[in-house]
């Protein structure tokens, strides 16, 4: 009963504090850590003891898997050099630096010092990306942080386990290198094998509940076999999760993907927030252990401060020293962008659950083990509170911000337009003389309404005059409310079976959820306007003065090509009048011809993923 009440209390605190943090736009991990610290010093608070097995086996695999299935394999591939530089090189660099500082201040064996370095070296995926997403950092920085945090755990745990072996014996540098390669390759192979097997199984499973249950098993199906062969279970989970997430649209049904996303979002929410609360709850117990140690609390605080400063300083030294490598990454190529983004990336090194779990792996016979645990906790709490609280201000001061949601909407509309066009082509191929014309018209109307909904946000509408799709959602929502009330009235009469009524209610709920998603998406935009990207430093006068509110005249493609029966290569849009034309690589050269005829100076790319603009007058790319 006490354990059950403690777990219930932890979940209740997590839900309550997270809701308050979300309401006040604060970082839930930071607030929960602070709350945990305060609770730990309350005399009547329960003593929460968390063993390494619980974290390594019960919490870490599902947390890593939940993050991995939402990570883009394409983005990881595009940033593999930077991620490798941080997840392997920086971890080794940090572990070595912390080991030297600890060895110098405490006089402990170098193996124990290296063990502490490995414990505090890896930043935490949850802590870093939670703050990064909340404050709106560029997606490439978030991707690098996610990739680094997912893969650096394997490096840190390998170093830690080797150091633990060295505490009781002797290990050479060659042994460390060979062991690292062995556990890494083994973890990768296990992850790939598990992903392949599960993909084959899940491609044959059509039942949503069964498929979701298999996904719950996936983290341990990858972690446990890897650990049994003494490979990296962490790496196996990450590889399996990334591959399964990438293959999900091909191996899962749409209901299965929706169910998996909802369930894993809930699991991730509870686990990651509970971990930060537990980190804070450990404070009192660990501080008591330091007070009773032979080193004493003042000396332990000195070591903790020194290690914290070492961790904080070594990260920017490593990142900014490899500026050439970072500048090779698209999006960080300009010198000003590199230094601004690199500085923010350097400061986003918060520690979390892996450090907490790793320090508990230190054997009791390790010299000053209580002090080492205190130092690790101090680094976790210090980076969470100091770096986590100041990162938003730093990003704002350096003008480092995330993608403009208006640009996202433009790309989304363009992608949807391409998809609907392809769907209509398939419809033309499938129809014949026996196909009812009204069915064809209805199918075309569905795609047309979806594209209109997307492109509608590109134009300006009056506040007192809702757009057609907004009017549709408002009226349909009221109709659904009336329909649901009628279903409930019929239910109360007891004249219809419950299973039948449940099926009808599910249909209504599904439609209402789609309306809610559309409303939530629209709330991200200002007054339903989609603006072109803001002017950058160095833009010419025409680029700076180009209209920011533009709606494409023919979002389905180049108007002239459609009329002349030509095929375009790439599309451009005039920011003055919204005309969509084809580029000079196309047969018609209609974008250039439009400028020559109308003298509208600025066109912008109308291709998905491209946000550049071109001034025909000054021949400057903006």
C-alpha positions in Angstrom: 0.0 0.0 0.0 2.7 2.6 0.8 4.4 2.0 -2.6 1.0 2.3 -4.4 0.2 5.6 -2.6 3.7 6.9 -3.4 3.3 6.1 -7.1 -0.1 7.6 -7.1 1.2 10.8 -5.4 4.1 11.0 -8.0 1.6 10.7 -10.9 -0.7 13.3 -9.3 2.1 15.8 -8.8 3.4 15.3 -12.3 -0.1 15.9 -13.8 -0.7 19.0 -11.6 2.7 20.6 -12.0 2.8 19.9 -15.7 -0.6 21.5 -16.2 0.5 24.6 -14.3 3.7 24.8 -16.2 1.9 24.6 -19.5 -0.6 27.2 -18.4 2.2 29.7 -17.5 4.3 28.7 -20.5 7.1 27.3 -18.2 9.3 24.3 -18.7 7.7 21.3 -17.0 11.1 19.4 -16.4 12.6 22.5 -14.7 9.6 23.1 -12.5 9.2 19.4 -11.6 12.9 19.2 -10.6 12.5 22.3 -8.4 9.3 20.9 -6.8 11.1 17.5 -6.2 13.9 19.3 -4.4 11.5 21.1 -2.1 9.5 18.0 -1.3 12.6 16.0 -0.5 13.4 18.3 2.4 9.9 18.0 3.9 10.2 15.9 7.0 7.1 13.8 6.3 7.9 13.2 2.7 8.5 9.6 1.7 12.1 8.5 1.0 12.0 7.6 -2.7 14.8 5.2 -3.5 15.3 4.4 -7.2 17.6 1.6 -8.2 19.7 1.5 -11.4 17.8 -1.6 -12.6 14.5 0.3 -12.5 15.8 3.2 -14.6 18.0 1.2 -17.0 15.4 -1.6 -17.6 12.0 0.0 -16.7 12.3 3.7 -17.7 15.2 4.3 -20.1 14.1 1.8 -22.9 10.6 3.2 -23.4 11.7 6.8 -23.1 14.4 6.3 -25.8 11.9 4.3 -28.0 9.2 7.0 -27.6 11.7 9.7 -28.8 13.2 7.5 -31.5 10.0 6.6 -33.3 9.3 10.4 -33.7 12.8 11.2 -34.9 13.3 11.6 -38.7 15.8 9.1 -40.2 16.2 11.6 -43.1 17.2 14.4 -40.8 19.5 12.2 -38.8 21.3 11.3 -42.0 21.6 14.9 -43.1 23.2 15.8 -39.8 25.1 12.5 -39.1 28.6 14.2 -39.1 27.6 16.8 -36.4 25.7 14.2 -34.4 28.6 11.8 -34.5 31.0 14.6 -33.5 28.8 15.4 -30.4 27.6 11.9 -29.4 31.0 10.3 -29.5 33.7 13.0 -29.6 32.2 15.4 -27.1 31.3 12.7 -24.7 34.9 11.4 -24.6 36.2 14.9 -24.4 33.9 15.8 -21.5 34.6 12.6 -19.7 38.3 13.1 -19.9 38.1 16.7 -18.8 35.9 15.9 -15.8 38.1 13.0 -14.9 41.2 15.2 -14.7 39.4 17.9 -12.6 38.0 15.3 -10.2 41.3 13.4 -9.9 43.1 16.7 -9.1 40.6 17.9 -6.5 39.8 14.6 -4.8 42.8 12.4 -5.3 40.7 9.4 -6.2 41.9 6.7 -8.6 41.8 7.8 -12.3 39.4 5.0 -13.1 36.8 6.3 -10.6 37.3 9.8 -11.9 36.7 8.6 -15.5 33.6 6.8 -14.3 32.3 10.1 -12.9 33.2 11.8 -16.2 31.2 9.3 -18.1 28.2 9.7 -15.8 28.0 13.5 -16.3 29.1 13.6 -20.0 25.9 12.9 -22.0 23.2 15.6 -22.3 19.6 14.3 -21.9 17.3 14.1 -24.9 14.2 14.9 -22.9 15.6 17.9 -21.1 17.2 19.5 -24.1 14.4 19.0 -26.6 11.7 19.9 -24.1 13.2 23.3 -23.7 14.2 23.6 -27.3 10.7 22.9 -28.6 9.0 25.1 -26.0 11.1 28.2 -26.9 11.0 27.5 -30.6 14.6 26.8 -31.7 15.3 26.0 -35.4 14.4 22.5 -36.4 18.0 21.6 -37.3 19.2 22.5 -33.9 16.4 20.4 -32.3 17.3 17.5 -34.7 21.0 17.7 -33.7 20.1 17.8 -30.0 17.8 14.8 -30.4 20.3 12.8 -32.4 23.1 13.7 -30.0 21.1 12.8 -26.9 19.8 9.5 -28.4 23.2 8.2 -29.4 25.5 9.6 -26.8 24.1 7.4 -24.1 25.8 4.4 -25.6 29.1 6.1 -25.6 28.8 7.2 -22.0 27.6 3.9 -20.6 30.4 2.0 -22.5 33.0 4.3 -20.9 31.4 3.9 -17.5 31.3 0.1 -17.6 34.9 0.0 -18.8 35.9 2.4 -16.0 34.0 0.2 -13.4 36.0 -2.8 -14.6 39.2 -0.7 -14.3 38.4 0.2 -10.7 38.9 -3.4 -9.7 41.7 -4.2 -12.2 43.5 -2.8 -15.2 42.3 -1.8 -18.6 44.4 -0.4 -21.5 43.3 2.2 -24.0 43.2 -0.5 -26.7 40.8 -2.4 -24.5 38.5 0.6 -24.3 38.6 1.2 -28.0 37.9 -2.5 -28.9 35.1 -2.6 -26.3 33.5 0.5 -27.7 33.5 -0.8 -31.2 32.2 -4.2 -30.1 29.2 -2.9 -28.1 28.4 -0.3 -30.7 28.4 -2.6 -33.6 26.5 -5.2 -31.6 23.9 -2.7 -30.6 23.4 -1.5 -34.2 23.1 -5.1 -35.5 20.6 -6.0 -32.8 18.5 -2.9 -33.5 18.5 -3.5 -37.2 17.5 -7.1 -36.7 14.7 -6.4 -34.3 13.4 -3.6 -36.5 13.4 -6.0 -39.5 11.6 -8.7 -37.6 9.0 -6.4 -36.1 8.4 -4.7 -39.4 7.7 -8.1 -41.0 5.3 -9.0 -38.2 3.5 -5.7 -38.0 3.0 -5.5 -41.7 0.8 -8.6 -41.4 -1.2 -7.4 -38.3 -4.3 -5.4 -39.1 -5.8 -5.3 -35.6 -5.1 -2.0 -33.9 -4.9 -3.3 -30.4 -2.5 -6.1 -31.3 -0.2 -3.8 -33.2 -0.1 -1.3 -30.3 0.7 -4.1 -27.9 3.6 -5.2 -30.1 4.9 -1.6 -30.1 4.8 -1.7 -26.3 7.1 -4.8 -26.4 9.5 -3.3 -28.9 11.9 -1.3 -26.6 12.6 -4.4 -24.5 12.8 -6.7 -27.5 15.7 -4.6 -28.7 17.3 -3.7 -25.3 17.3 -7.1 -23.6 19.0 -9.2 -26.4 21.6 -6.6 -26.9 22.4 -6.5 -23.2 22.5 -10.4 -23.1 25.3 -10.4 -25.6 27.0 -7.5 -23.8 26.3 -5.0 -26.6 24.7 -1.6 -26.3 21.0 -2.0 -25.4 20.6 1.8 -25.6 21.9 1.9 -29.2 19.7 -1.1 -30.1 16.6 0.6 -28.9 17.4 3.8 -30.7 18.2 2.1 -34.0 15.0 -0.1 -33.8 12.8 2.9 -32.9 14.1 5.2 -35.7 13.8 2.5 -38.3 10.3 1.4 -37.2 9.2 5.1 -37.1 10.5 5.6 -40.6 8.7 2.5 -41.9 5.5 3.1 -40.0 3.5 4.5 -43.0 4.3 1.3 -44.9 3.9 -1.4 -42.3 1.0 0.0 -40.2 -2.6 0.8 -40.9 -3.8 4.4 -40.3 -5.7 3.4 -37.1 -2.7 1.6 -35.8 -0.5 4.7 -36.3 -3.0 6.9 -34.6 -3.3 4.6 -31.6 0.4 4.1 -31.3 1.0 7.9 -31.4 -1.6 8.6 -28.7 -0.5 5.8 -26.4 3.2 6.5 -26.7 2.6 10.3 -26.2 0.9 9.5 -22.9 3.6 7.1 -21.8 6.3 9.5 -22.7 4.5 12.4 -20.9 4.2 10.4 -17.6 7.7 8.8 -17.7 9.8 11.8 -18.6 8.1 14.1 -16.2 8.1 11.6 -13.4 11.9 11.2 -13.9 12.6 14.9 -13.3 10.4 14.8 -10.2 12.3 11.8 -9.0 15.6 13.5 -9.7 14.6 16.3 -7.3 13.3 13.8 -4.7 16.7 12.2 -4.5 18.3 15.5 -3.3 17.8 15.1 0.5 19.0 11.5 0.6 22.2 12.2 -1.4 23.0 15.3 0.6 22.7 13.4 3.8 25.2 10.8 2.4 27.7 13.5 1.6 27.3 15.1 5.1 28.1 11.8 6.7 31.1 11.1 4.4 34.7 11.7 5.3 35.1 14.4 2.7 32.5 16.6 4.1 29.8 18.8 2.5 31.9 22.0 1.9 34.6 20.0 0.0 31.9 18.1 -1.9 30.2 21.4 -2.9 33.6 22.7 -4.2 34.1 19.6 -6.3 30.5 19.8 -7.6 30.9 23.4 -8.6 34.2 22.6 -10.4 32.7 19.7 -12.3 29.6 21.7 -13.2 31.8 24.5 -14.6 33.9 22.0 -16.4 30.9 20.4 -18.1 29.5 23.8 -19.0 32.8 25.1 -20.4 34.0 22.1 -22.4 30.9 21.9 -24.5 31.2 25.3 -26.2 35.0 24.8 -26.5 34.4 21.5 -28.4 31.5 22.8 -30.6 33.0 26.2 -31.5 36.4 24.6 -32.1 34.9 22.5 -34.8 33.2 25.4 -36.6 34.3 24.2 -40.0 32.5 20.9 -39.6 29.4 22.6 -38.4 29.4 25.1 -41.2 29.3 22.2 -43.7 25.8 21.4 -42.4 23.1 23.1 -44.5 21.4 25.9 -42.5 24.6 26.7 -40.5 26.7 27.7 -43.5 26.7 31.5 -43.0 29.3 32.7 -40.5 26.8 34.8 -38.5 24.3 31.9 -38.4 26.9 29.5 -37.4 28.2 31.5 -34.4 24.6 32.3 -33.3 23.3 28.7 -33.7 26.5 27.2 -32.4 26.4 29.3 -29.2 22.8 28.2 -28.6 23.7 24.6 -29.3 26.6 24.9 -26.8 24.3 26.1 -24.1 21.7 23.4 -24.6 23.6 20.7 -22.7 21.1 19.8 -19.9 21.7 16.5 -18.1 18.9 14.2 -16.9 17.7 10.6 -16.6 20.8 8.9 -18.0 23.1 10.7 -15.6 20.8 9.7 -12.7 20.8 6.1 -13.8 24.5 5.9 -14.6 25.7 7.2 -11.2 23.7 4.5 -9.4 25.7 1.9 -11.3 28.9 2.9 -9.4 29.7 0.0 -7.0 29.6 0.7 -3.3 33.3 0.1 -3.0 34.1 3.1 -5.2 36.1 5.7 -3.3 33.8 8.5 -2.1 30.9 7.0 -3.9 28.5 9.3 -1.9 30.3 12.4 -3.1 30.4 11.2 -6.7 26.6 10.7 -6.6 26.2 14.2 -5.1 28.3 15.7 -7.8 26.3 14.0 -10.5 23.0 15.2 -9.0 24.5 18.7 -8.7 25.4 18.7 -12.4 21.9 17.5 -13.4 20.1 20.0 -11.2 22.5 22.8 -12.1 22.3 22.3 -15.9 18.5 21.9 -15.7 17.9 25.1 -13.7 20.7 27.4 -14.9 21.1 26.4 -18.5 17.4 25.5 -18.9 16.2 28.8 -17.5 18.7 31.0 -19.4 18.5 29.3 -22.7 15.3 31.1 -23.9 16.9 34.5 -23.1 20.1 33.5 -24.9 18.2 32.4 -28.0 16.2 35.6 -28.0 19.3 37.8 -27.6 21.0 36.0 -30.5 17.9 36.1 -32.6 17.8 32.4 -33.0 14.3 31.2 -33.5 12.3 28.4 -34.9 10.6 28.1 -38.3 8.0 30.6 -39.1 4.6 28.8 -38.9 3.5 30.9 -41.8 6.2 29.4 -44.0 5.2 25.9 -42.6 1.7 26.5 -43.7 2.8 27.5 -47.2 4.9 24.3 -47.5 2.1 22.2 -46.1 -0.3 23.6 -48.7 2.1 23.0 -51.5 2.8 19.4 -50.4 -0.9 18.7 -50.0 -1.6 20.2 -53.5 1.0 17.8 -55.0 -0.6 14.8 -53.1 -4.2 15.7 -54.2 -3.1 16.2 -57.8 -1.5 12.7 -57.7 -4.7 11.3 -56.2 -6.8 12.9 -58.9 -4.5 11.4 -61.5 -5.1 8.0 -60.0 -8.9 8.6 -59.9 -8.8 9.4 -63.7 -6.9 6.1 -64.3 -9.4 4.1 -62.2 -12.6 5.5 -63.6 -14.4 4.2 -66.6 -17.8 4.5 -68.3 -19.4 2.4 -65.5 -18.3 4.7 -62.7 -21.1 6.9 -61.5 -20.3 10.6 -62.3 -21.6 11.8 -59.0 -19.1 9.5 -57.2 -16.2 11.0 -59.2 -17.4 14.5 -58.4 -17.7 13.7 -54.7 -14.1 12.3 -54.6 -12.7 15.3 -56.5 -14.6 17.6 -54.1 -13.0 16.0 -51.0 -9.5 16.7 -52.4 -10.5 20.2 -53.5 -11.9 21.1 -50.0 -8.7 19.9 -48.4 -6.5 22.0 -50.7 -8.8 25.0 -50.3 -8.5 24.6 -46.5 -4.7 24.8 -46.8 -4.5 27.6 -49.3 -7.2 29.6 -47.6 -4.7 30.5 -44.9 -2.6 32.2 -47.5 -5.1 35.0 -48.1 -6.3 37.9 -46.0 -9.8 37.7 -44.5 -11.7 40.2 -42.5 -12.2 39.5 -38.8 -15.9 39.8 -39.1 -16.1 37.5 -42.1 -15.0 33.9 -41.5 -13.5 31.9 -44.3 -15.7 29.3 -45.9 -13.9 26.4 -44.1 -14.1 28.2 -40.8 -17.8 28.7 -41.3 -18.1 25.0 -42.3 -16.3 23.9 -39.1 -18.4 26.2 -36.9 -21.7 25.0 -38.3 -20.7 21.3 -38.5 -19.6 21.4 -34.8 -23.0 22.6 -33.8 -24.6 20.0 -35.9 -22.5 17.3 -34.3 -23.5 18.5 -30.8 -27.2 18.2 -31.8 -26.5 14.7 -33.3 -24.7 13.6 -30.1 -27.6 14.8 -27.9 -30.0 12.8 -30.0 -27.9 9.7 -29.8 -27.7 10.1 -26.0 -31.5 10.6 -25.8 -31.9 7.3 -27.7 -29.4 5.6 -25.4 -31.4 6.7 -22.3 -34.6 5.1 -23.7 -32.9 1.7 -23.7 -34.4 0.8 -27.1 -31.1 0.3 -29.0 -28.2 -2.0 -28.1 -25.2 -0.3 -26.5 -22.7 -1.7 -29.1 -24.7 0.0 -31.9 -24.8 3.3 -30.1 -21.1 3.0 -29.3 -20.3 2.6 -33.0 -22.3 5.7 -33.9 -20.6 7.7 -31.1 -17.2 6.7 -32.4 -18.1 8.0 -35.8 -19.2 11.4 -34.4 -16.1 11.6 -32.2 -13.8 10.9 -35.1 -15.3 13.7 -37.2 -15.2 16.1 -34.3 -11.5 15.3 -33.5 -10.7 16.2 -37.2 -12.4 19.5 -36.8 -10.5 20.1 -33.5 -7.2 19.4 -35.2 -8.0 21.9 -37.9 -8.9 24.5 -35.4 -5.8 24.0 -33.3 -3.6 24.3 -36.5 -5.3 27.6 -37.4 -4.6 29.0 -34.0 -0.9 28.9 -34.6 -1.3 31.6 -37.2 -1.8 35.3 -36.8 -5.2 36.5 -38.0 -5.3 33.6 -40.5 -2.5 35.3 -42.6 0.4 33.5 -44.1 3.3 35.9 -44.7 6.3 35.4 -46.8 9.6 35.0 -44.9 10.8 38.1 -43.2 13.6 40.2 -44.9 17.1 39.3 -43.9 20.1 41.5 -43.5 21.8 42.1 -46.9 18.5 42.0 -48.9 18.2 44.6 -51.5 15.6 47.3 -51.5 13.2 45.3 -53.6 13.5 42.3 -51.4 12.9 44.4 -48.3 9.9 46.1 -49.8 8.3 43.0 -51.3 4.8 42.4 -50.1 4.5 39.9 -47.3 0.9 38.9 -47.7 0.5 36.8 -50.9 -1.9 34.3 -52.1 -1.2 32.1 -55.1 -3.6 32.6 -58.0 -3.2 29.1 -59.3 -1.9 26.9 -56.4 -2.2 23.8 -58.5 0.7 24.9 -60.8 1.9 27.3 -63.5 -1.1 28.9 -65.1 0.5 29.3 -68.4 1.9 25.8 -68.5 -1.6 24.4 -67.7 -3.1 26.5 -70.5 -0.4 25.7 -73.0 -0.1 22.0 -72.1 3.6 22.3 -71.0 5.3 20.5 -68.1 7.1 22.6 -65.6 10.3 21.8 -63.7 10.1 24.1 -60.7 7.5 26.7 -59.7 7.9 30.3 -58.6 5.4 32.7 -57.2 5.3 36.5 -57.7 5.0 38.3 -54.4 3.3 41.2 -56.0 0.3 39.6 -57.6 0.5 35.9 -56.6 1.0 34.6 -60.1 2.6 31.1 -60.2 5.0 30.5 -63.0 7.7 28.0 -64.0 11.4 28.6 -63.7 14.0 29.1 -66.5 14.7 25.3 -66.4 11.2 24.7 -67.7 10.2 25.0 -71.3 8.0 28.0 -70.9 10.2 30.3 -68.7 6.9 31.8 -67.5 8.3 33.2 -64.2 10.9 35.3 -66.1 8.4 36.2 -68.8 6.0 37.5 -66.1 8.7 39.8 -64.8 9.5 41.1 -68.2 5.8 41.8 -68.9 4.6 43.1 -65.5 8.0 44.3 -64.0 7.1 42.8 -60.6 10.6 42.5 -59.2 10.5 39.7 -56.6 9.6 36.0 -57.0 9.9 33.3 -54.4 10.2 29.6 -54.7 6.9 27.7 -54.7 8.5 24.3 -54.1 8.1 22.4 -50.8 11.0 22.9 -48.4 12.3 26.1 -50.2 11.9 29.6 -48.8 14.3 31.7 -50.9 13.4 34.7 -52.9 14.9 36.2 -56.1 15.1 39.9 -57.1 15.1 40.1 -60.9 16.1 43.8 -60.9 19.3 43.5 -58.7 19.8 39.7 -59.4 20.1 39.0 -55.6 19.1 35.9 -53.8 17.2 36.7 -50.5 
